[in-house]
Amino acid sequence: MALRVMVVDDNADAAEAIAAFLEIEGCDARIAGDPMAALEMLADFAPEVAVLDIGLPQMDGYRLAVRIRETEAGRSCRLIALTGYDMPEDRIRSDEAGFESRFVKPVDLDALLRAVRPA
């Protein structure tokens, strides 16, 4: 069975590029364009990994990570942050929100794949 990955990014082109790459690499990748769509997708799709943009509308990726962890489907989901911010306080916030990995944009897709599918 393919690894289920939810990609959450309000930039449709970026989300589609990441999802397409993950699909080529054998994952079942689905896209949510905003935090509310991501939360709705959780129960039905039950992703094993969620790749979250931090700079989302309505609710930032840090808050979304916390909300995902509060759901039954999201408790065991591995969280990966994508961000344009790389200050020390940003790294601390990522850790506090429960992200296992974080990548500064533009993301190296091979490195992202290694985080999505660790050996």
N, CA, C and O of each residue as an XYZ file, in Angstrom:
476
protein
N       0.837     -1.176      0.000
C       0.000      0.000      0.000
C       0.884      1.243      0.000
O       1.891      1.289      0.706
N       0.515      2.237     -0.779
C       1.294      3.461     -0.900
C       1.168      4.304      0.373
O       0.116      4.338      1.012
N       2.244      4.971      0.719
C       2.266      5.884      1.851
C       1.332      7.054      1.548
O       1.449      7.682      0.496
N       0.408      7.351      2.461
C      -0.558      8.441      2.274
C       0.046      9.754      2.788
O       0.414      9.872      3.957
N       0.136     10.738      1.878
C       0.737     12.026      2.207
C      -0.237     13.144      1.846
O      -0.734     13.211      0.721
N      -0.503     14.018      2.813
C      -1.331     15.203      2.573
C      -0.401     16.405      2.429
O       0.421     16.672      3.305
N      -0.536     17.123      1.321
C       0.253     18.321      1.065
C      -0.677     19.515      1.237
O      -1.692     19.614      0.547
N      -0.342     20.421      2.149
C      -1.187     21.585      2.426
C      -0.402     22.841      2.084
O       0.583     23.180      2.740
N      -0.863     23.525      1.039
C      -0.209     24.752      0.599
C      -1.224     25.563     -0.176
O      -1.948     25.020     -1.010
N      -1.285     26.873      0.093
C      -2.221     27.735     -0.631
C      -1.681     28.128     -2.004
O      -2.409     28.699     -2.816
N      -0.422     27.829     -2.265
C       0.147     28.040     -3.595
C      -0.098     26.759     -4.393
O       0.607     25.764     -4.228
N      -1.105     26.803     -5.255
C      -1.526     25.602     -5.987
C      -0.388     24.996     -6.807
O      -0.241     23.775     -6.849
N       0.410     25.831     -7.452
C       1.510     25.303     -8.270
C       2.525     24.542     -7.421
O       2.976     23.461     -7.801
N       2.878     25.112     -6.271
C       3.838     24.453     -5.386
C       3.272     23.140     -4.862
O       3.965     22.123     -4.849
N       2.016     23.160     -4.432
C       1.374     21.950     -3.908
C       1.313     20.862     -4.974
O       1.610     19.700     -4.698
N       0.928     21.238     -6.183
C       0.819     20.267     -7.270
C       2.182     19.689     -7.632
O       2.291     18.497     -7.922
N       3.214     20.515     -7.620
C       4.565     20.028     -7.951
C       5.044     19.022     -6.905
O       5.593     17.976     -7.252
N       4.837     19.339     -5.629
C       5.264     18.426     -4.563
C       4.459     17.132     -4.625
O       5.022     16.041     -4.542
N       3.151     17.255     -4.769
C       2.293     16.060     -4.822
C       2.646     15.186     -6.026
O       2.697     13.961     -5.912
N       2.889     15.812     -7.173
C       3.238     15.044     -8.375
C       4.562     14.300     -8.163
O       4.683     13.132     -8.532
N       5.533     14.962     -7.580
C       6.819     14.316     -7.293
C       6.623     13.124     -6.359
O       7.168     12.046     -6.598
N       5.841     13.321     -5.291
C       5.604     12.232     -4.339
C       4.849     11.071     -4.990
O       5.112      9.909     -4.681
N       3.919     11.380     -5.884
C       3.185     10.333     -6.608
C       4.142      9.520     -7.480
O       4.067      8.292     -7.513
N       5.035     10.204     -8.182
C       6.024      9.523     -9.029
C       6.884      8.589     -8.182
O       7.309      7.531     -8.645
N       7.135      8.993     -6.937
C       7.965      8.196     -6.030
C       7.157      7.133     -5.285
O       7.673      6.496     -4.366
N       5.897      6.938     -5.674
C       5.110      5.840     -5.130
C       4.187      6.165     -3.972
O       3.595      5.263     -3.379
N       4.057      7.444     -3.640
C       3.160      7.840     -2.554
C       1.761      8.113     -3.091
O       1.583      8.378     -4.279
N       0.784      8.047     -2.219
C      -0.575      8.482     -2.520
C      -0.690      9.876     -1.933
O      -0.949     10.026     -0.739
N      -0.501     10.897     -2.756
C      -0.464     12.284     -2.287
C      -1.759     13.008     -2.643
O      -2.250     12.918     -3.768
N      -2.293     13.716     -1.675
C      -3.495     14.530     -1.873
C      -3.191     15.946     -1.431
O      -2.360     16.178     -0.553
N      -3.884     16.896     -2.060
C      -3.630     18.313     -1.816
C      -4.813     18.954     -1.118
O      -5.969     18.704     -1.459
N      -4.500     19.792     -0.128
C      -5.481     20.674      0.499
C      -4.938     22.089      0.333
O      -3.784     22.360      0.665
N      -5.773     22.991     -0.181
C      -5.333     24.351     -0.459
C      -5.421     25.306      0.711
O      -4.939     26.436      0.630
N      -6.035     24.861      1.804
C      -6.131     25.707      2.984
C      -6.324     24.843      4.225
O      -6.633     23.658      4.107
N      -6.147     25.412      5.403
C      -6.230     24.626      6.634
C      -7.575     23.928      6.848
O      -7.608     22.787      7.310
N      -8.668     24.589      6.524
C      -9.977     23.969      6.735
C     -10.147     22.735      5.849
O     -10.682     21.718      6.290
N      -9.695     22.828      4.610
C      -9.767     21.672      3.705
C      -8.891     20.538      4.239
O      -9.253     19.367      4.129
N      -7.746     20.886      4.814
C      -6.855     19.863      5.383
C      -7.534     19.147      6.543
O      -7.474     17.921      6.636
N      -8.171     19.896      7.416
C      -8.841     19.282      8.564
C     -10.001     18.400      8.117
O     -10.259     17.357      8.718
N     -10.695     18.811      7.074
C     -11.787     17.995      6.530
C     -11.254     16.708      5.902
O     -11.900     15.664      5.986
N     -10.091     16.778      5.281
C      -9.500     15.637      4.600
C      -8.990     14.576      5.581
O      -8.912     13.399      5.230
N      -8.647     14.977      6.785
C      -8.004     14.071      7.746
C      -8.746     12.769      7.986
O      -8.160     11.693      7.869
N     -10.012     12.850      8.318
C     -10.752     11.646      8.712
C     -10.879     10.642      7.571
O     -10.713      9.440      7.781
N     -11.171     11.127      6.366
C     -11.374     10.223      5.232
C     -10.063      9.665      4.677
O      -9.981      8.483      4.341
N      -9.049     10.509      4.582
C      -7.795     10.104      3.953
C      -6.821      9.483      4.957
O      -6.023      8.621      4.588
N      -6.878      9.909      6.213
C      -5.980      9.426      7.269
C      -4.526      9.402      6.810
O      -3.921      8.333      6.731
N      -3.952     10.582      6.505
C      -2.572     10.605      6.020
C      -1.590     10.115      7.072
O      -1.772     10.326      8.271
N      -0.565      9.468      6.598
C       0.518      9.030      7.476
C       1.547     10.142      7.650
O       2.282     10.184      8.636
N       1.582     11.043      6.663
C       2.491     12.187      6.667
C       1.720     13.402      6.174
O       0.920     13.306      5.243
N       1.967     14.543      6.804
C       1.394     15.805      6.336
C       2.532     16.793      6.113
O       3.334     17.051      7.011
N       2.589     17.339      4.906
C       3.576     18.355      4.547
C       2.827     19.679      4.560
O       1.971     19.920      3.708
N       3.150     20.544      5.533
C       2.387     21.766      5.745
C       3.208     23.007      5.470
O       4.307     23.177      5.997
N       2.652     23.879      4.630
C       3.228     25.205      4.463
C       2.940     25.972      5.751
O       1.853     25.838      6.314
N       3.878     26.759      6.218
C       3.669     27.539      7.441
C       2.848     28.785      7.156
O       2.003     29.161      7.969
N       3.077     29.435      6.022
C       2.392     30.687      5.699
C       1.049     30.470      5.021
O       0.867     30.823      3.856
N       0.117     29.893      5.752
C      -1.213     29.618      5.214
C      -2.197     30.713      5.606
O      -2.008     31.375      6.627
N      -3.250     30.912      4.806
C      -4.285     31.870      5.190
C      -5.188     31.276      6.275
O      -5.228     30.057      6.437
N      -5.890     32.095      6.999
C      -6.862     31.694      8.020
C      -6.206     31.157      9.282
O      -6.590     31.534     10.389
N      -5.225     30.283      9.127
C      -4.569     29.635     10.260
C      -3.173     29.254      9.785
O      -3.031     28.596      8.754
N      -2.151     29.655     10.517
C      -0.806     29.309     10.038
C      -0.523     27.823     10.242
O      -1.264     27.123     10.933
N       0.546     27.365      9.636
C       0.897     25.956      9.690
C       1.215     25.454     11.084
O       1.026     24.274     11.376
N       1.698     26.338     11.951
C       1.968     25.929     13.329
C       0.661     25.546     14.030
O       0.563     24.500     14.672
N      -0.327     26.414     13.890
C      -1.630     26.147     14.528
C      -2.297     24.931     13.885
O      -2.913     24.116     14.573
N      -2.171     24.814     12.567
C      -2.748     23.660     11.883
C      -2.129     22.365     12.396
O      -2.836     21.375     12.586
N      -0.821     22.361     12.621
C      -0.145     21.164     13.150
C      -0.741     20.757     14.495
O      -0.988     19.577     14.746
N      -0.966     21.739     15.348
C      -1.559     21.463     16.664
C      -2.963     20.900     16.496
O      -3.333     19.938     17.168
N      -3.748     21.500     15.597
C      -5.118     21.022     15.361
C      -5.115     19.598     14.800
O      -5.954     18.781     15.178
N      -4.184     19.303     13.909
C      -4.084     17.947     13.353
C      -3.810     16.953     14.474
O      -4.440     15.896     14.532
N      -2.882     17.278     15.360
C      -2.531     16.393     16.465
C      -3.710     16.153     17.418
O      -3.754     15.134     18.107
N      -4.656     17.085     17.456
C      -5.822     16.957     18.335
C      -6.879     16.007     17.786
O      -7.829     15.666     18.491
N      -6.726     15.577     16.543
C      -7.713     14.686     15.937
C      -7.258     13.232     16.059
O      -6.067     12.948     16.190
N      -8.203     12.344     16.015
C      -7.897     10.909     16.065
C      -6.991     10.510     14.898
O      -5.995      9.811     15.083
N      -7.351     10.963     13.696
C      -6.586     10.601     12.496
C      -5.201     11.237     12.471
O      -4.296     10.719     11.818
N      -5.029     12.342     13.168
C      -3.764     13.061     13.108
C      -2.776     12.761     14.212
O      -1.649     13.254     14.183
N      -3.173     11.970     15.173
C      -2.291     11.710     16.320
C      -0.975     11.050     15.923
O       0.078     11.371     16.474
N      -1.038     10.138     14.977
C       0.178      9.417     14.585
C       0.775      9.924     13.271
O       1.758      9.371     12.777
N       0.188     10.959     12.718
C       0.663     11.531     11.453
C       1.994     12.252     11.677
O       2.117     13.068     12.591
N       2.997     11.944     10.832
C       4.265     12.673     10.893
C       4.085     14.018     10.209
O       3.490     14.092      9.134
N       4.592     15.079     10.818
C       4.421     16.427     10.305
C       5.735     16.989      9.786
O       6.773     16.908     10.443
N       5.661     17.562      8.584
C       6.830     18.181      7.947
C       6.445     19.611      7.584
O       5.425     19.837      6.934
N       7.255     20.566      7.999
C       6.996     21.982      7.737
C       7.752     22.459      6.500
O       8.906     22.096      6.274
N       7.072     23.278      5.713
C       7.697     24.006      4.609
C       7.546     25.485      4.928
O       6.439     25.956      5.190
N       8.646     26.215      4.908
C       8.575     27.608      5.324
C       9.550     28.482      4.557
O      10.554     28.009      4.024
N       9.236     29.744      4.516
C      10.143     30.728      3.947
C      10.956     31.407      5.031
O      11.784     32.271      4.744
N      10.722     31.019      6.276
C      11.346     31.659      7.429
C      12.355     30.722      8.075
O      12.064     29.549      8.311
N      13.552     31.249      8.363
C      14.587     30.394      8.932
C      15.328     31.075     10.070
O      16.547     30.952     10.194
N      14.592     31.786     10.888
C      15.189     32.404     12.069
C      15.152     31.390     13.213
O      14.340     30.466     13.181
N      16.013     31.541     14.222
C      16.013     30.590     15.348
C      14.631     30.431     15.986
O      14.240     29.320     16.344
N      13.899     31.517     16.128
C      12.568     31.417     16.739
C      11.597     30.618     15.868
O      10.667     29.998     16.385
N      11.809     30.629     14.545
C      10.974     29.826     13.649
C      11.235     28.333     13.863
O      10.305     27.527     13.850
N      12.483     27.979     14.055
C      12.826     26.581     14.318
C      12.230     26.124     15.653
O      11.743     24.999     15.767
N      12.271     26.993     16.650
C      11.690     26.674     17.957
C      10.182     26.468     17.824
O       9.635     25.507     18.365
N       9.512     27.365     17.107
C       8.057     27.230     16.923
C       7.717     25.933     16.198
O       6.717     25.292     16.521
N       8.532     25.540     15.225
C       8.297     24.278     14.506
C       8.386     23.093     15.465
O       7.545     22.195     15.438
N       9.406     23.102     16.306
C       9.571     22.026     17.284
C       8.387     21.991     18.249
O       7.844     20.925     18.539
N       7.996     23.160     18.739
C       6.894     23.236     19.703
C       5.573     22.774     19.098
O       4.731     22.217     19.802
N       5.383     23.001     17.796
C       4.138     22.606     17.126
C       4.108     21.113     16.800
O       3.064     20.586     16.418
N       5.241     20.431     16.948
C       5.271     18.987     16.733
C       5.782     18.532     15.381
O       5.585     17.376     15.006
N       6.429     19.410     14.648
C       6.993     19.010     13.354
C       8.229     18.149     13.570
O       9.090     18.475     14.387
N       8.308     17.043     12.826
C       9.479     16.177     12.899
C      10.603     16.704     12.029
O      11.779     16.497     12.328
N      10.234     17.397     10.934
C      11.215     17.954      9.997
C      10.714     19.301      9.523
O       9.517     19.586      9.561
N      11.654     20.130      9.071
C      11.256     21.407      8.473
C      12.225     21.735      7.351
O      13.424     21.466      7.436
N      11.679     22.318      6.307
C      12.465     22.679      5.133
C      12.185     24.121      4.767
O      11.040     24.572      4.772
N      13.251     24.835      4.452
C      13.122     26.210      3.992
C      12.977     26.185      2.479
O      13.709     25.480      1.785
N      12.036     26.955      1.984
C      11.785     27.028      0.544
C      12.912     27.788     -0.133
O      13.474     28.706      0.465
N      13.253     27.439     -1.346
C      12.709     26.335     -2.132
C      13.230     24.999     -1.602
O      14.410     24.855     -1.284
N      12.337     24.044     -1.516
C      12.654     22.768     -0.904
C      13.400     21.856     -1.880
O      13.088     21.803     -3.070
N      14.381     21.147     -1.352
C      15.091     20.119     -2.103
C      14.184     18.888     -2.082
O      13.982     18.291     -1.025
N      13.645     18.509     -3.220
C      12.661     17.423     -3.271
C      13.218     16.080     -2.824
O      12.501     15.293     -2.207
N      14.463     15.810     -3.119
C      15.061     14.549     -2.669
C      15.167     14.510     -1.144
O      14.917     13.474     -0.527
N      15.537     15.638     -0.540
C      15.598     15.708      0.923
C      14.197     15.565      1.517
O      14.015     14.903      2.539
N      13.219     16.183      0.878
C      11.840     16.062      1.348
C      11.389     14.603      1.270
O      10.757     14.106      2.202
N      11.698     13.927      0.197
C      11.328     12.520      0.052
C      11.951     11.676      1.165
O      11.301     10.778      1.702
N      13.200     11.959      1.511
C      13.849     11.213      2.604
C      13.129     11.449      3.925
O      13.058     10.541      4.753
N      12.600     12.634      4.138
C      11.844     12.914      5.366
C      10.473     12.268      5.336
O       9.979     11.791      6.358
N       9.860     12.254      4.164
C       8.529     11.640      4.010
C       8.624     10.134      4.186
O       7.793      9.519      4.855
N       9.654      9.546      3.573
C       9.837      8.092      3.589
C      11.183      7.747      4.197
O      12.098      7.351      3.475
N      11.327      7.889      5.513
C      12.640      7.596      6.105
C      12.985      6.102      5.972
O      12.103      5.243      5.950
N      14.246      5.833      5.888
C      14.711      4.445      5.723
C      14.469      3.607      6.959
O      14.804      2.423      6.978
